[in-house]
Each structure stands twice: as C-alpha cells, then as structure tokens.
Amino acid sequence: MKMVVAVIQDKDSNRLTDALADQNFKTTKLSTSGGFLKEGNTTLMIGCEDANVDAVLNIIKDNCSQREQMVAPISPMGGNADSYIPKPVKVEVGGATVFILPVESFFQF
C-alpha cells in the first residue's frame, strides 16, 4: 500500500477531488500555504494499493494544469535587497508536487 501526498493549487482542488472520487479513490484534503508565493495550496493525502499508484498519478496529471501568473514583488523588509525585483514578474504556477510513501499498515475503524 502507498500514501500519495499531492500538493496542488487551490484552483485545481475541486476538479481533482471530483476526478479521484469518480474513480473511487478516497482523499483527505488539507489546507496549506506555499513558501515561495505565500498563497493557499491544497494538500491531498490519497491511500491506494501499489497497483493503483499509476492511475492516481495520471488523474493528478490530467487535472492539475500549469499556468503563468503575474506576481507582485514583496519588499525585502530587513532582508537581502540584492535579489529584489521592483516590478511584477510572470512565474509558472500550478501542476502538482507529489510524494509517494510506503504504508506499513492501515486501519479503518
């Protein structure tokens, strides 16, 4: 058994959880925030059998799109101003960061 932990953008969370539910994969949804853009993310924990990991990964790939977004600069308040960019820049956001962990045992009461 595996635990798939997927960190995705909030914008993709409803579409992904619906697609996983359609294929009978149960999820636990956690609200998280990213360290780079300081925006809300969603972290999904998905338990599945080893044979279903590829199916889960394909559903994640199909429902979490990458896109460009304009990001306003954050003032370096006391930090290093060398890398400070004073105007908005385009960054690529979205997609998914996925971790696959082995599960030694699983209990449901």
DSSP file (Angstrom, degrees, kcal/mol; ACC not computed):
  #  RESIDUE AA STRUCTURE BP1 BP2  ACC     N-H-->O    O-->H-N    N-H-->O    O-->H-N    TCO  KAPPA ALPHA  PHI   PSI    X-CA   Y-CA   Z-CA
    1    1 A M              0   0    0      0, 0.0   102,-2.2     0, 0.0     2,-0.3   0.000 360.0 360.0 360.0 149.3    0.0    0.0    0.0
    2    2 A K  E     -AB  48 102A   0     46,-3.1    46,-2.4   100,-0.2     2,-0.5  -0.915 360.0-141.3-128.8 154.2    1.1    3.6   -0.7
    3    3 A M  E     -AB  47 101A   0     98,-2.8    98,-2.9    -2,-0.3     2,-0.6  -0.978  18.4-159.1-112.6 116.7    0.3    7.1    0.5
    4    4 A V  E     -AB  46 100A   0     42,-3.2    42,-2.8    -2,-0.5     2,-0.6  -0.872   5.5-167.9 -97.1 121.5    0.2    9.6   -2.3
    5    5 A V  E     -AB  45  99A   0     94,-3.1    94,-2.9    -2,-0.6     2,-0.5  -0.951   7.3-174.2-112.5 115.6    0.7   13.1   -1.0
    6    6 A A  E     -AB  44  98A   0     38,-2.5    38,-2.9    -2,-0.6     2,-0.6  -0.948  13.9-159.5-117.4 123.3   -0.1   15.8   -3.6
    7    7 A V  E     +AB  43  97A   0     90,-3.1    90,-2.1    -2,-0.5     2,-0.3  -0.903  29.6 162.3 -99.7 118.8    0.5   19.5   -3.1
    8    8 A I  E     -AB  42  96A   0     34,-3.1    34,-2.8    -2,-0.6     2,-0.2  -0.814  42.5 -87.1-133.0 168.7   -1.6   21.4   -5.7
    9    9 A Q  E >>  -A   41   0A   0     86,-0.6     3,-1.7    -2,-0.3     4,-0.6  -0.528  36.3-120.6 -76.1 147.0   -3.0   24.9   -6.3
   10   10 A D  H >> S+     0   0    0     30,-0.9     3,-1.2     1,-0.3     4,-0.6   0.849 111.5  65.0 -53.5 -36.5   -6.4   25.7   -4.7
   11   11 A K  H 34 S+     0   0    0      1,-0.3     4,-0.3     2,-0.1    -1,-0.3   0.762 106.4  42.3 -60.7 -25.5   -7.8   26.4   -8.1
   12   12 A D  H <> S+     0   0    0     -3,-1.7     4,-2.3     1,-0.1    -1,-0.3   0.522  90.7  90.0 -96.8  -7.5   -7.3   22.7   -9.1
   13   13 A S  H <X S+     0   0    0     -3,-1.2     4,-2.8    -4,-0.6     5,-0.2   0.898  86.3  45.0 -66.4 -44.9   -8.5   21.1   -5.9
   14   14 A N  H  X S+     0   0    0     -4,-0.6     4,-2.2     1,-0.2    -1,-0.2   0.928 114.9  48.5 -65.2 -43.3  -12.2   20.7   -6.7
   15   15 A R  H  > S+     0   0    0     -4,-0.3     4,-2.0     1,-0.2    -1,-0.2   0.912 115.5  45.4 -61.3 -42.4  -11.6   19.3  -10.2
   16   16 A L  H  X S+     0   0    0     -4,-2.3     4,-2.7     2,-0.2     5,-0.2   0.932 112.0  48.8 -70.3 -45.3   -9.0   16.9   -8.8
   17   17 A T  H  X S+     0   0    0     -4,-2.8     4,-2.3     1,-0.2    -1,-0.2   0.884 112.5  50.2 -63.9 -35.5  -11.0   15.6   -5.9
   18   18 A D  H  X S+     0   0    0     -4,-2.2     4,-2.2    -5,-0.2    -1,-0.2   0.920 111.3  48.3 -64.9 -43.4  -14.1   15.1   -8.1
   19   19 A A  H  X S+     0   0    0     -4,-2.0     4,-0.9     2,-0.2    -2,-0.2   0.894 112.9  47.6 -65.5 -39.9  -12.0   13.1  -10.7
   20   20 A L  H ><>S+     0   0    0     -4,-2.7     5,-2.7     1,-0.2     3,-0.7   0.913 111.3  50.7 -66.4 -41.9  -10.4   11.0   -7.9
   21   21 A A  H ><5S+     0   0    0     -4,-2.3     3,-1.9     1,-0.2    -2,-0.2   0.869 103.2  60.1 -63.6 -36.6  -13.9   10.3   -6.4
   22   22 A D  H 3<5S+     0   0    0     -4,-2.2    -1,-0.2     1,-0.3    -2,-0.2   0.799 108.4  44.9 -60.8 -27.7  -15.2    9.3   -9.8
   23   23 A Q  T <<5S-     0   0    0     -4,-0.9    -1,-0.3    -3,-0.7    -2,-0.2   0.191 122.9-107.6-101.0  15.0  -12.6    6.5   -9.8
   24   24 A N  T < 5S+     0   0    0     -3,-1.9     2,-0.6     1,-0.2    -3,-0.2   0.768  70.6 143.5  66.3  30.1  -13.3    5.5   -6.2
   25   25 A F      < -     0   0    0     -5,-2.7     2,-0.3    -6,-0.1    -1,-0.2  -0.896  41.6-143.3 -98.2 126.0  -10.2    7.0   -4.7
   26   26 A K        -     0   0    0     -2,-0.6    21,-0.6    21,-0.3     2,-0.3  -0.665  19.6-167.3 -89.7 143.3  -10.8    8.5   -1.3
   27   27 A T  E     -C   46   0A   0     -2,-0.3     2,-0.5    19,-0.2    19,-0.2  -0.912  21.7-146.6-129.7 154.5   -8.9   11.6   -0.3
   28   28 A T  E     -C   45   0A   0     17,-1.9    17,-2.5    -2,-0.3     2,-0.5  -0.996  24.9-149.3-116.5 127.1   -8.1   13.7    2.8
   29   29 A K  E     -C   44   0A   0     -2,-0.5     2,-0.4    15,-0.2    15,-0.2  -0.846  14.3-175.0-105.6 128.0   -7.9   17.4    2.0
   30   30 A L  E     -C   43   0A   0     13,-2.8    13,-2.9    -2,-0.5     2,-0.5  -0.960  23.6-130.0-120.2 137.7   -5.6   19.7    4.0
   31   31 A S  E     +C   42   0A   0     -2,-0.4     2,-0.3    11,-0.2    11,-0.2  -0.765  40.6 163.0 -84.7 126.5   -5.3   23.5    3.6
   32   32 A T  E     -C   41   0A   0      9,-2.1     9,-3.6    -2,-0.5     2,-0.4  -0.826  28.8-134.5-134.4 172.0   -1.7   24.5    3.2
   33   33 A S  E     -C   40   0A   0      7,-0.3     7,-0.2    -2,-0.3     2,-0.1  -0.994  21.7-118.5-134.8 145.0    0.3   27.5    2.0
   34   34 A G        -     0   0    0      5,-2.6     4,-0.3    -2,-0.4     7,-0.0  -0.403   8.0-141.5 -80.5 154.4    3.3   27.7   -0.2
   35   35 A G  S    S+     0   0    0      2,-0.1    -1,-0.1     3,-0.1     0, 0.0   0.749  95.7  46.2 -84.6 -26.1    6.6   29.1    0.9
   36   36 A F  S    S+     0   0    0      1,-0.1    -1,-0.1     3,-0.1    -2,-0.0   0.961 127.7  19.4 -84.4 -55.9    7.5   30.8   -2.4
   37   37 A L  S    S-     0   0    0      2,-0.1    -2,-0.1    34,-0.0    -1,-0.1   0.542  91.7-134.6 -92.6  -7.3    4.3   32.7   -3.4
   38   38 A K        +     0   0    0     -4,-0.3     2,-0.2     1,-0.2    -3,-0.1   0.811  60.5 134.7  57.7  31.9    2.8   32.7    0.1
   39   39 A E        -     0   0    0      1,-0.1    -5,-2.6     0, 0.0    -1,-0.2  -0.674  63.0 -84.1-107.9 163.6   -0.5   31.6   -1.5
   40   40 A G  E     + C   0  33A   0     -2,-0.2   -30,-0.9    -7,-0.2    -7,-0.3  -0.406  46.7 179.3 -67.9 138.9   -3.0   29.0   -0.5
   41   41 A N  E     -AC   9  32A   0     -9,-3.6    -9,-2.1   -32,-0.2     2,-0.4  -0.797  22.5-130.6-125.4 171.0   -2.4   25.4   -1.6
   42   42 A T  E     -AC   8  31A   0    -34,-2.8   -34,-3.1    -2,-0.3     2,-0.5  -0.997  13.5-159.3-123.6 133.9   -4.3   22.2   -1.1
   43   43 A T  E     -AC   7  30A   0    -13,-2.9   -13,-2.8    -2,-0.4     2,-0.4  -0.965   9.7-162.6-112.7 124.2   -2.5   19.1    0.0
   44   44 A L  E     -AC   6  29A   0    -38,-2.9   -38,-2.5    -2,-0.5     2,-0.5  -0.887   7.3-157.0-107.2 134.7   -4.3   15.8   -0.7
   45   45 A M  E     -AC   5  28A   0    -17,-2.5   -17,-1.9    -2,-0.4     2,-0.5  -0.959  15.9-177.3-108.2 124.2   -3.5   12.5    1.0
   46   46 A I  E     -AC   4  27A   0    -42,-2.8   -42,-3.2    -2,-0.5     2,-0.4  -0.969  12.2-157.7-127.9 114.5   -4.6    9.5   -1.1
   47   47 A G  E     +A    3   0A   0    -21,-0.6   -21,-0.3    -2,-0.5     2,-0.3  -0.782  28.5 153.1 -90.2 133.5   -4.2    6.0    0.2
   48   48 A C  E     -A    2   0A   0    -46,-2.4   -46,-3.1    -2,-0.4     2,-0.1  -0.987  46.1 -91.6-154.4 162.5   -4.1    3.3   -2.5
   49   49 A E    >   -     0   0    0     -2,-0.3     3,-1.8   -48,-0.2     4,-0.4  -0.395  44.7-108.9 -70.6 154.5   -2.8   -0.1   -3.4
   50   50 A D  G >  S+     0   0    0      1,-0.3     3,-1.3     2,-0.2     4,-0.4   0.860 118.7  58.1 -53.3 -39.3    0.6   -0.3   -5.2
   51   51 A A  G 3  S+     0   0    0      1,-0.2    -1,-0.3     2,-0.1     4,-0.3   0.680 104.7  52.1 -67.6 -17.6   -1.1   -1.3   -8.4
   52   52 A N  G <> S+     0   0    0     -3,-1.8     4,-2.2     1,-0.2    -1,-0.2   0.429  79.3  94.1 -99.8  -0.2   -3.2    1.9   -8.4
   53   53 A V  H <> S+     0   0    0     -3,-1.3     4,-2.6    -4,-0.4     5,-0.2   0.919  85.6  50.1 -60.4 -44.5   -0.4    4.4   -8.0
   54   54 A D  H  > S+     0   0    0     -4,-0.4     4,-2.3     1,-0.2    -1,-0.2   0.889 109.5  51.6 -62.4 -38.6    0.0    5.0  -11.8
   55   55 A A  H  > S+     0   0    0     -4,-0.3     4,-1.9     2,-0.2    -1,-0.2   0.915 111.0  47.8 -63.6 -42.7   -3.8    5.6  -12.1
   56   56 A V  H  X S+     0   0    0     -4,-2.2     4,-2.3     1,-0.2    -2,-0.2   0.924 111.5  50.5 -63.4 -44.5   -3.7    8.1   -9.3
   57   57 A L  H  X S+     0   0    0     -4,-2.6     4,-2.7     1,-0.2    -2,-0.2   0.886 109.3  51.3 -61.7 -39.2   -0.7    9.9  -10.9
   58   58 A N  H  X S+     0   0    0     -4,-2.3     4,-2.3     2,-0.2    -1,-0.2   0.889 109.2  50.2 -65.7 -38.9   -2.5   10.0  -14.2
   59   59 A I  H  X S+     0   0    0     -4,-1.9     4,-1.1     2,-0.2    -2,-0.2   0.911 111.5  48.8 -64.6 -41.9   -5.6   11.6  -12.7
   60   60 A I  H >X S+     0   0    0     -4,-2.3     4,-1.2     1,-0.2     3,-0.7   0.942 111.9  48.7 -62.6 -47.0   -3.4   14.2  -10.9
   61   61 A K  H 3< S+     0   0    0     -4,-2.7     3,-0.3     1,-0.2    -2,-0.2   0.894 111.6  50.1 -59.1 -41.0   -1.6   15.0  -14.2
   62   62 A D  H 3< S+     0   0    0     -4,-2.3    -1,-0.2     1,-0.2    -2,-0.2   0.706 118.6  36.7 -71.9 -20.1   -4.8   15.3  -16.1
   63   63 A N  H << S+     0   0    0     -4,-1.1     2,-0.6    -3,-0.7   -47,-0.2   0.422 102.0  70.3-117.8   0.1   -6.4   17.7  -13.6
   64   64 A C     <  -     0   0    0     -4,-1.2     2,-0.2    -3,-0.3    -1,-0.2  -0.854  67.0-170.6-122.9  96.1   -3.6   20.0  -12.3
   65   65 A S        -     0   0    0     -2,-0.6    30,-1.2    30,-0.1     2,-0.3  -0.573  18.6-129.6 -91.0 147.7   -2.5   22.3  -15.1
   66   66 A Q  E     +D   94   0B   0     28,-0.3     2,-0.3    -2,-0.2    28,-0.2  -0.729  35.2 167.1 -89.6 144.4    0.5   24.6  -15.1
   67   67 A R  E     -D   93   0B   0     26,-2.8    26,-3.6    -2,-0.3     2,-0.3  -0.970  35.4-104.8-151.0 162.0   -0.1   28.3  -16.0
   68   68 A E  E     -D   92   0B   0     -2,-0.3     2,-0.3    24,-0.2    24,-0.2  -0.698  34.9-176.3 -92.3 146.7    1.6   31.6  -15.8
   69   69 A Q  E     -D   91   0B   0     22,-2.4    22,-2.5    -2,-0.3     2,-0.4  -0.999  27.4-120.9-142.9 140.0    0.7   34.2  -13.2
   70   70 A M  E     -D   90   0B   0     -2,-0.3     2,-0.5    20,-0.2    20,-0.2  -0.687  30.6-161.9 -80.3 132.3    1.8   37.7  -12.6
   71   71 A V  E     -D   89   0B   0     18,-2.9    18,-2.0    -2,-0.4     3,-0.1  -0.971  12.2-136.2-121.5 125.9    3.3   38.1   -9.1
   72   72 A A        -     0   0    0     -2,-0.5    15,-0.1    16,-0.2     2,-0.0  -0.547  34.9-104.2 -75.0 143.3    3.8   41.4   -7.4
   73   73 A P        -     0   0    0      0, 0.0     2,-0.5     0, 0.0    -1,-0.1  -0.327  25.4-135.2 -68.7 150.8    7.1   41.8   -5.7
   74   74 A I        -     0   0    0     -3,-0.1    11,-0.2    11,-0.1    -3,-0.0  -0.928  27.1-112.4-106.6 128.8    7.4   41.5   -1.9
   75   75 A S        -     0   0    0     -2,-0.5     6,-0.0     1,-0.1     4,-0.0  -0.308  20.1-128.0 -60.7 140.0    9.5   44.1   -0.2
   76   76 A P    >   -     0   0    0      0, 0.0     3,-5.4     0, 0.0    -1,-0.1   0.333  31.8-167.9 -76.3   9.8   12.7   42.7    1.3
   77   77 A M  T 3  S-     0   0    0      1,-0.3     3,-0.1     4,-0.0    -2,-0.0   0.496  76.7 -19.5   2.1  84.7   11.9   44.3    4.8
   78   78 A G  T 3  S+     0   0    0      1,-0.3    -1,-0.3     0, 0.0     2,-0.1   0.403 121.1 105.1  83.1  -4.9   15.2   43.8    6.5
   79   79 A G  S <  S-     0   0    0     -3,-5.4     2,-0.6     1,-0.1    -1,-0.3  -0.158  87.1 -59.1 -95.0-166.5   16.3   41.0    4.1
   80   80 A N        -     0   0    0      1,-0.1     3,-0.5    -3,-0.1    -1,-0.1  -0.655  40.6-167.0 -78.4 119.3   18.8   41.0    1.3
   81   81 A A    >   +     0   0    0     -2,-0.6     3,-1.1     1,-0.2    -1,-0.1   0.470  68.6  91.7 -85.9  -2.8   17.8   43.6   -1.3
   82   82 A D  T 3  S+     0   0    0      1,-0.3    -1,-0.2     3,-0.0    -2,-0.0   0.868  94.0  36.8 -60.8 -37.8   20.2   42.2   -3.9
   83   83 A S  T 3  S+     0   0    0     -3,-0.5     2,-0.3     2,-0.1    -1,-0.3   0.302  87.7 125.6 -99.4   9.5   17.6   39.8   -5.4
   84   84 A Y    <   -     0   0    0     -3,-1.1    -9,-0.1   -11,-0.0    -3,-0.0  -0.534  44.4-160.3 -72.3 128.2   14.6   42.3   -5.0
   85   85 A I        -     0   0    0     -2,-0.3     4,-0.1   -11,-0.2   -11,-0.1  -0.957   5.4-155.2-110.9 116.8   12.8   42.9   -8.3
   86   86 A P  S    S+     0   0    0      0, 0.0    -1,-0.1     0, 0.0    -2,-0.0   0.433  70.3  56.9 -77.4   1.0   10.7   46.1   -8.1
   87   87 A K  S    S-     0   0    0    -15,-0.1   -16,-0.1     1,-0.0    -2,-0.1  -0.907  95.4 -85.4-129.8 158.8    8.1   45.2  -10.7
   88   88 A P        -     0   0    0      0, 0.0     2,-0.3     0, 0.0   -16,-0.2  -0.276  45.9-163.8 -60.0 145.7    5.6   42.3  -11.2
   89   89 A V  E     -D   71   0B   0    -18,-2.0   -18,-2.9    -4,-0.1     2,-0.4  -0.928  20.8-112.4-130.1 155.4    7.0   39.2  -12.9
   90   90 A K  E     +D   70   0B   0     -2,-0.3     2,-0.3   -20,-0.2   -20,-0.2  -0.735  36.9 178.3 -86.2 133.0    5.5   36.2  -14.6
   91   91 A V  E     -D   69   0B   0    -22,-2.5   -22,-2.4    -2,-0.4     2,-0.5  -0.956  31.6-114.1-130.0 153.7    6.0   32.9  -12.8
   92   92 A E  E     +D   68   0B   0     -2,-0.3     2,-0.3   -24,-0.2   -24,-0.2  -0.772  42.9 172.1 -88.0 126.3    4.8   29.4  -13.7
   93   93 A V  E     +D   67   0B   0    -26,-3.6   -26,-2.8    -2,-0.5     2,-0.2  -0.777  31.1  44.1-126.4 170.9    2.3   28.1  -11.1
   94   94 A G  E     +D   66   0B   0     -2,-0.3   -28,-0.3   -28,-0.2     2,-0.2  -0.498  55.4 102.4  93.6-162.2    0.1   25.1  -10.8
   95   95 A G  S    S-     0   0    0    -30,-1.2   -86,-0.6    -2,-0.2     2,-0.3  -0.488  73.4 -82.7  75.6-153.7    0.8   21.5  -11.6
   96   96 A A  E     -B    8   0A   0     -2,-0.2     2,-0.5   -88,-0.1   -88,-0.2  -0.997  16.3-145.9-151.3 146.9    1.5   19.2   -8.7
   97   97 A T  E     -B    7   0A   0    -90,-2.1   -90,-3.1    -2,-0.3     2,-0.4  -0.984  32.4-168.0-111.1 121.6    4.2   18.2   -6.3
   98   98 A V  E     -B    6   0A   0     -2,-0.5     2,-0.4   -92,-0.2   -92,-0.2  -0.925  16.0-170.7-122.9 133.7    3.7   14.6   -5.5
   99   99 A F  E     -B    5   0A   0    -94,-2.9   -94,-3.1    -2,-0.4     2,-0.5  -0.959   8.9-157.2-116.8 138.2    5.3   12.4   -2.8
  100  100 A I  E     -B    4   0A   0     -2,-0.4   -96,-0.2   -96,-0.2    -2,-0.0  -0.970  16.1-176.1-118.9 118.3    4.7    8.6   -2.7
  101  101 A L  E     -B    3   0A   0    -98,-2.9   -98,-2.8    -2,-0.5     2,-0.2  -0.879  26.6-115.9-116.5 142.7    5.3    7.0    0.7
  102  102 A P  E     -B    2   0A   0      0, 0.0     2,-0.6     0, 0.0  -100,-0.2  -0.522  24.2-145.7 -73.3 144.2    5.2    3.3    1.7
  103  103 A V        -     0   0    0   -102,-2.2     3,-0.1    -2,-0.2   -56,-0.0  -0.953  10.3-167.9-113.6 119.3    2.5    2.4    4.2
  104  104 A E  S    S-     0   0    0     -2,-0.6     2,-0.3     1,-0.3    -1,-0.2   0.905  73.1  -6.1 -73.1 -41.7    3.4   -0.3    6.6
  105  105 A S        -     0   0    0      2,-0.0     2,-0.4  -104,-0.0    -1,-0.3  -0.987  59.4-155.9-152.1 159.5   -0.1   -0.8    7.9
  106  106 A F        -     0   0    0     -2,-0.3     2,-0.4    -3,-0.1    -3,-0.0  -1.000   9.4-177.1-140.9 132.9   -3.6    0.7    7.5
  107  107 A F        -     0   0    0     -2,-0.4     2,-0.4     0, 0.0    -2,-0.0  -0.990   6.0-171.9-131.9 140.2   -6.6    0.6    9.9
  108  108 A Q              0   0    0     -2,-0.4    -2,-0.0     1,-0.1     0, 0.0  -0.971 360.0 360.0-133.2 119.5  -10.1    2.0    9.4
  109  109 A F              0   0    0     -2,-0.4    -1,-0.1     0, 0.0     0, 0.0   0.387 360.0 360.0-110.5 360.0  -12.4    1.9   12.3
